[in-house]
């Protein structure tokens, strides 16, 4: 808050300058007899000197007290005319101020928060007292503002420090009385909201008379004595445990009821489902009975049709088997005749080959009888690729040279047979 007194400093400076000028003039007049020329010059330039002094005083006053006052942000400036009593408001920019004529007072335009510290702690300078006589602290936050409809009146009536000189005394007068009528338990937990509402209602009414609009009161931390806090926390913990147990029991009872209801609903659902299934089976049986009246003749016709189809298929298979047997007989007969003809042809061929071989052998025998050396030539031709030289003694009778070799093999075979016979006889 800023408060400016009308141009008191300006008038004091002017009076000081005038007094000094008069003193200088009187001093010059006192020495008039000693210096008459100086006094005459001062008298001649007295208006000029007076105007110069006034100008200097005006410049000094303007430098010390500028004519334009800047309005702070978030505040409203009220200019009061000391002669007419008129009030002018300005919410931004600058406001013209004439020293000695205008007084300017600024008030908050926006809401402000106030947190008193005198009774914030239980061991503070001015703690609160409960109905049991226990000291406790309470953190409060007040959100307040100035009644914007009464600004001209409040510019003169409100003190410079509104929170310290107006709000704080009213708050202490209300809160000490309110807290002294409640227990610590009520303040700490059970009636906290009620106490806050009561404080807000009473403070709003008292501050409104002074032009202060109280918007809200918030109770923050409640500072209790350490021993009482520990006991209260234990008590609250037990209370919470009891509430939890009661809540658990209620939940269990609700679960039991829910289970019973679910079982009953399930029973009704099963019964309804069974009845529906039975009705469906009855309806299905009746429908099946009605359908059988039409199905049986159709089935009979199907059976007859299948019998006819089976008979036709049997006849067809018999005929196919007979045809297949006849075809196989014809094929077998044809194959037998073909084999017979082949056998005749083979016998005829073998006979012809035998006759040809016999005739060839007869011819060869006759040729060998006439030319016995052809045997040796034939033998030599056959052995020519295997034996290059054959050394054999000539036969004694002058016959075939290979007779000795053939005879030797025969003797060897005979000798082997004799040895085998002897061996068997010895055993």
VOGU-3710 file (C-alpha; in Angstrom, 3 decimals, decimal comma):
1> xxxxxxxxxx> 0,000/0,000/0,000  1,278/3,447/-0,917  -0,081/6,669/0,561  1,090/10,137/-0,581  0,631/13,276/1,581  -0,321/16,491/-0,314  2,603/18,789/-1,346  3,959/19,333/2,152  7,571/19,061/1,001  6,981/21,568/-1,782
11> xxxxxxxxxx> 5,604/24,241/0,583  8,462/23,627/3,022  11,027/24,248/0,285  9,262/27,453/-0,819  9,131/28,765/2,738  12,803/27,997/3,236  13,761/29,889/0,076  11,602/32,910/1,020  13,024/32,998/4,530  16,537/32,894/3,189
21> xxxxxxxxxx> 15,809/35,690/0,733  14,324/37,897/3,475  17,277/37,215/5,762  19,655/38,191/2,985  17,653/41,338/2,348  17,609/42,308/6,026  21,349/41,686/6,247  21,899/43,924/3,256  19,656/46,603/4,800  21,569/46,426/8,078
31> xxxxxxxxxx> 24,710/47,255/6,254  23,048/50,004/4,230  25,063/52,680/5,861  28,322/50,888/5,060  27,370/49,902/1,516  24,536/52,070/0,142  25,291/51,145/-3,489  24,848/47,367/-2,841  21,461/47,912/-1,152  20,229/50,010/-4,026
41> xxxxxxxxxx> 21,241/47,329/-6,536  19,489/44,624/-4,497  16,315/46,677/-4,354  16,403/47,209/-8,096  16,834/43,444/-8,814  14,529/42,171/-6,081  11,671/41,058/-8,482  14,146/39,249/-10,695  15,745/37,501/-7,757  12,310/36,570/-6,391
51> xxxxxxxxxx> 11,244/35,106/-9,766  14,501/33,195/-9,984  13,999/31,736/-6,520  10,475/30,702/-7,307  11,628/29,031/-10,549  14,355/27,126/-8,728  11,875/26,014/-6,076  9,410/24,834/-8,754  12,067/22,848/-10,623  13,232/21,255/-7,383
61> xxxxxxxxxx> 9,668/20,339/-6,456  9,039/18,761/-9,888  12,258/16,759/-9,655  11,410/15,474/-6,188  7,710/14,970/-6,914  7,077/14,171/-10,626  3,573/15,123/-11,823  2,810/11,685/-13,330  2,236/8,682/-11,074  2,663/5,179/-12,740
71> xxxxxxxxxx> -0,156/2,811/-11,770  1,273/-0,566/-10,621  0,115/-3,689/-12,410  -2,859/-5,424/-10,781  -3,780/-2,372/-8,696  -6,130/0,580/-9,031  -4,945/4,143/-8,282  -7,353/6,633/-6,630  -6,537/10,363/-6,976  -8,292/12,612/-4,449
81> xxxxxxxxxx> -8,572/16,367/-4,923  -7,899/17,986/-1,537  -9,932/21,068/-2,453  -13,068/19,574/-3,982  -12,898/16,023/-2,510  -13,386/14,455/-5,963  -11,879/11,022/-6,618  -10,516/9,787/-9,973  -9,720/6,123/-10,697  -6,976/4,767/-12,951
91> xxxxxxxxxx> -6,281/1,019/-13,517  -3,332/1,190/-15,913  -0,922/3,694/-17,439  -0,022/6,934/-15,577  -2,055/9,367/-13,497  -1,410/13,127/-13,400  -0,618/14,401/-9,894  -0,191/17,986/-8,871  1,767/18,272/-5,607  -0,165/20,031/-2,868
101> xxxxxxxxxx> -3,453/19,493/-4,669  -3,748/15,718/-5,278  -3,408/12,715/-2,990  -2,967/9,249/-4,568  -3,802/5,912/-2,904  -3,428/2,471/-4,546  -5,630/-0,513/-3,714  -5,414/-4,121/-4,986  -7,543/-4,795/-8,025  -7,048/-8,598/-7,975
111> xxxxxxxxxx> -7,603/-11,123/-5,186  -4,793/-11,749/-2,723  -3,893/-14,566/-0,361  -3,002/-14,077/3,286  -1,416/-16,740/5,500  -1,109/-15,639/9,141  1,876/-17,062/11,016  1,123/-16,085/14,636  -0,840/-19,267/15,438  0,486/-21,603/12,702
121> xxxxxxxxxx> 2,423/-23,821/15,192  1,568/-25,310/18,560  4,851/-23,992/20,002  4,540/-20,589/18,292  4,189/-17,150/19,895  0,360/-17,230/20,066  -0,955/-20,790/19,707  -4,655/-21,637/19,676  -6,343/-23,278/22,664  -8,868/-26,127/22,430
131> xxxxxxxxxx> -11,698/-26,752/24,868  -9,420/-29,172/26,766  -6,831/-26,424/27,174  -4,314/-27,982/24,774  -2,172/-25,743/22,612  -2,343/-26,330/18,889  -1,389/-24,603/15,662  -3,395/-24,149/12,493  -2,285/-23,101/9,015  -4,904/-20,823/7,418
141> xxxxxxxxxx> -5,098/-19,350/3,928  -7,481/-16,417/3,340  -8,324/-15,336/-0,193  -9,594/-11,764/-0,087  -10,101/-8,712/-2,232  -11,289/-5,103/-2,000  -14,908/-4,209/-2,739  -14,555/-2,590/-6,177  -17,882/-0,754/-5,809  -16,662/1,232/-2,768
151> xxxxxxxxxx> -13,207/2,282/-3,902  -13,649/6,091/-3,394  -14,794/5,538/0,194  -12,203/2,839/0,938  -9,352/5,042/-0,303  -9,824/7,190/2,827  -10,920/4,538/5,373  -8,616/1,565/4,778  -5,267/1,492/6,629  -1,955/1,354/4,836
161> xxxxxxxxxx> -1,309/-2,306/5,748  -4,696/-3,981/5,307  -3,647/-7,523/6,208  -1,664/-6,591/9,307  -3,840/-3,749/10,620  -7,330/-4,903/9,593  -7,615/-8,577/8,605  -5,282/-10,033/11,225  -7,049/-8,479/14,298  -10,476/-9,539/13,021
171> xxxxxxxxxx> -9,191/-13,048/12,263  -7,652/-13,479/15,718  -10,839/-12,285/17,407  -12,874/-14,901/15,530  -10,556/-17,905/15,372  -9,554/-17,969/19,051  -13,212/-17,968/20,073  -14,191/-20,590/17,503  -11,345/-22,998/18,289  -11,853/-22,639/22,058
181> xxxxxxxxxx> -15,335/-24,190/21,713  -14,144/-27,431/20,041  -12,098/-30,429/21,109  -8,852/-31,366/19,467  -10,450/-34,433/17,877  -13,196/-32,299/16,347  -10,653/-29,771/15,043  -8,320/-32,445/13,705  -10,797/-34,784/12,021  -14,525/-34,975/12,738
191> xxxxxxxxxx> -15,692/-31,330/12,407  -12,951/-29,801/10,324  -15,264/-28,797/7,472  -17,861/-27,323/9,868  -15,207/-25,218/11,642  -13,893/-23,966/8,300  -17,417/-23,014/7,195  -18,144/-21,222/10,482  -14,873/-19,256/10,282  -15,553/-18,273/6,678
201> xxxxxxxxxx> -19,119/-17,135/7,404  -18,233/-14,999/10,433  -15,111/-13,484/8,886  -16,921/-12,639/5,657  -19,592/-10,749/7,596  -17,106/-8,805/9,763  -14,713/-7,915/6,949  -17,508/-6,866/4,591  -18,287/-3,955/6,901  -14,763/-2,601/6,279
211> xxxxxxxxxx> -14,948/-3,094/2,492  -13,012/-6,365/2,368  -14,574/-9,213/0,327  -13,590/-12,635/1,734  -13,770/-15,324/-0,961  -12,609/-18,422/0,912  -10,924/-19,743/4,042  -8,841/-22,920/3,805  -7,627/-24,852/6,848  -4,302/-26,526/6,175
221> xxxxxxxxxx> -2,070/-28,415/8,569  -3,214/-28,694/12,197  -0,138/-28,797/14,437  -0,777/-30,851/17,598  1,450/-31,576/20,607  3,675/-34,554/19,939  2,245/-36,754/22,712  -1,346/-36,009/21,803  -0,619/-36,522/18,113  0,819/-39,982/18,788
231> xxxxxxxxxx> -2,180/-40,969/20,922  -4,651/-39,549/18,421  -2,946/-41,358/15,567  -3,169/-44,642/17,495  -6,832/-43,978/18,242  -7,525/-43,130/14,623  -5,675/-46,262/13,531  -7,846/-48,378/15,860  -10,951/-46,627/14,576  -9,876/-47,241/11,017
241> xxxxxxxxxx> -9,207/-50,903/11,820  -12,684/-51,175/13,354  -14,248/-49,506/10,344  -12,273/-51,796/8,073  -13,447/-54,862/9,992  -17,056/-53,668/9,850  -16,712/-52,994/6,160  -15,154/-56,449/5,657  -18,034/-58,121/7,517  -20,557/-56,202/5,471
251> xxxxxxxxxx> -18,758/-57,250/2,318  -18,801/-60,887/3,442  -22,523/-60,699/4,208  -23,149/-59,152/0,805  -21,099/-61,911/-0,808  -23,144/-64,581/1,036  -26,382/-62,961/-0,092  -25,026/-62,632/-3,576  -24,080/-66,333/-3,579  -27,569/-67,284/-2,365
261> xxxxxxxxxx> -29,182/-65,133/-5,023  -26,918/-66,544/-7,687  -27,723/-70,103/-6,559  -31,468/-69,376/-6,629  -31,146/-67,746/-10,033  -29,114/-70,705/-11,279  -31,755/-73,144/-9,962  -34,550/-71,232/-11,658  -32,470/-71,027/-14,801  -31,850/-74,798/-14,800
271> xxxxxxxxxx> -35,519/-75,551/-14,140  -36,572/-73,235/-16,916  -34,001/-74,781/-19,228  -35,191/-78,311/-18,318  -38,827/-77,380/-18,942  -37,890/-75,776/-22,235  -35,848/-78,856/-23,210  -38,769/-81,155/-22,310  -41,185/-79,085/-24,351  -38,715/-79,098/-27,211
281> xxxxxxxxxx> -38,442/-82,906/-27,023  -42,246/-83,288/-26,979  -42,581/-80,953/-29,922  -39,765/-82,784/-31,713  -41,403/-86,186/-31,032  -44,747/-84,981/-32,372  -43,038/-83,516/-35,391  -41,137/-86,785/-35,914  -44,364/-88,759/-35,608  -46,005/-86,569/-38,198
291> xxxxxxxxxx> -42,965/-86,827/-40,405  -42,885/-90,646/-40,150  -46,347/-90,820/-41,661  -44,866/-89,392/-44,812  -41,430/-90,928/-44,458  -42,455/-94,607/-44,114  -44,079/-94,878/-47,554  -41,106/-93,085/-48,991  -38,754/-95,494/-47,178  -40,770/-98,480/-48,468
301> xxxxxxxxxx> -40,429/-97,218/-51,994  -36,729/-96,691/-51,417  -36,356/-100,316/-50,185  -38,202/-101,663/-53,219  -36,137/-99,480/-55,482  -32,911/-100,715/-53,870  -34,056/-104,375/-54,221  -34,758/-103,836/-57,914  -31,422/-102,101/-58,305  -29,664/-105,013/-56,506
311> xxxxxxxxxx> -31,431/-107,608/-58,714  -30,521/-105,657/-61,821  -26,946/-105,386/-60,646  -26,820/-109,173/-59,922  -28,159/-110,036/-63,335  -25,715/-107,674/-64,915  -22,836/-109,228/-62,957  -23,945/-112,793/-63,938  -24,131/-111,820/-67,546  -20,779/-110,111/-67,312
321> xxxxxxxxxx> -19,300/-113,258/-65,649  -20,768/-115,514/-68,336  -19,452/-113,265/-71,047  -16,071/-113,148/-69,368  -16,019/-117,007/-69,059  -16,963/-117,469/-72,677  -14,303/-114,971/-73,703  -11,713/-116,801/-71,600  -12,762/-120,171/-73,119  -12,474/-118,796/-76,595
331> xxxxxxxxxx> -9,100/-117,263/-75,697  -7,908/-120,572/-74,144  -9,071/-122,601/-77,145  -7,389/-120,178/-79,492  -4,230/-120,224/-77,410  -4,254/-124,110/-77,341  -4,645/-124,281/-81,088  -1,920/-121,721/-81,472  0,415/-123,680/-79,175  -0,451/-126,903/-81,002
341> xxxxxxxxxx> 0,433/-125,319/-84,286  3,615/-123,949/-82,769  4,487/-127,406/-81,391  3,849/-128,979/-84,791  5,971/-126,352/-86,387  8,755/-126,902/-83,835  8,577/-130,708/-84,289  8,712/-130,252/-88,017  11,641/-127,911/-87,628  13,484/-130,277/-85,284
351> xxxxxxxxxx> 12,848/-133,150/-87,692  14,142/-131,172/-90,557  17,162/-130,073/-88,547  17,843/-133,686/-87,518  17,607/-134,846/-91,069  19,900/-132,090/-92,184  22,385/-132,835/-89,386  22,254/-136,545/-90,185  22,823/-135,912/-93,798  25,680/-133,565/-92,946
361> xxxxxxxxxx> 27,223/-136,076/-90,562  26,903/-138,824/-93,174  28,600/-136,607/-95,645  31,343/-135,702/-93,160  31,809/-139,372/-92,194  32,141/-140,365/-95,785  34,580/-137,535/-96,326  36,647/-138,482/-93,250  36,651/-142,106/-94,345  38,093/-141,016/-97,568
371> xxxxxxxxxx> 40,404/-138,405/-96,091  41,372/-139,204/-92,418  43,845/-136,329/-92,216  40,929/-133,854/-92,197  40,364/-134,799/-88,542  43,877/-133,675/-87,669  43,350/-130,492/-89,660  40,062/-129,731/-87,923  41,607/-130,397/-84,561  44,539/-128,182/-85,419
381> xxxxxxxxxx> 42,186/-125,449/-86,570  40,274/-125,542/-83,281  43,450/-125,557/-81,188  45,302/-123,039/-83,300  44,330/-120,025/-81,130  45,338/-121,787/-77,882  48,245/-124,088/-78,685  51,025/-123,046/-80,987  53,033/-126,293/-81,048  51,840/-129,819/-80,265
391> xxxxxxxxxx> 54,532/-132,412/-79,669  53,228/-135,976/-79,609  54,848/-139,317/-80,457  53,623/-140,908/-83,623  51,384/-143,873/-83,102  52,985/-147,276/-83,486  50,455/-148,449/-85,972  50,886/-145,279/-88,053  47,333/-144,199/-87,396  45,861/-140,824/-86,170
401> xxxxxxxxxx> 48,336/-138,714/-84,215  45,705/-137,629/-81,678  44,914/-141,218/-80,855  47,880/-141,276/-78,504  46,563/-138,252/-76,624  43,078/-139,619/-76,446  44,388/-143,029/-75,426  46,533/-141,472/-72,715  43,525/-139,771/-71,218  41,614/-143,041/-71,269
411> xxxxxxxxxx> 44,439/-144,891/-69,543  44,674/-142,152/-66,983  40,959/-142,383/-66,251  41,206/-146,166/-65,988  44,141/-145,939/-63,591  42,292/-143,431/-61,378  39,254/-145,730/-61,285  41,410/-148,722/-60,278  43,003/-146,749/-57,436  39,603/-145,678/-56,152
421> xxxxxxx> 38,370/-149,248/-56,265  41,387/-150,491/-54,320  40,914/-147,800/-51,728  37,251/-148,724/-51,186  38,150/-152,472/-50,916  40,798/-151,779/-48,292  38,367/-149,932/-46,141
//
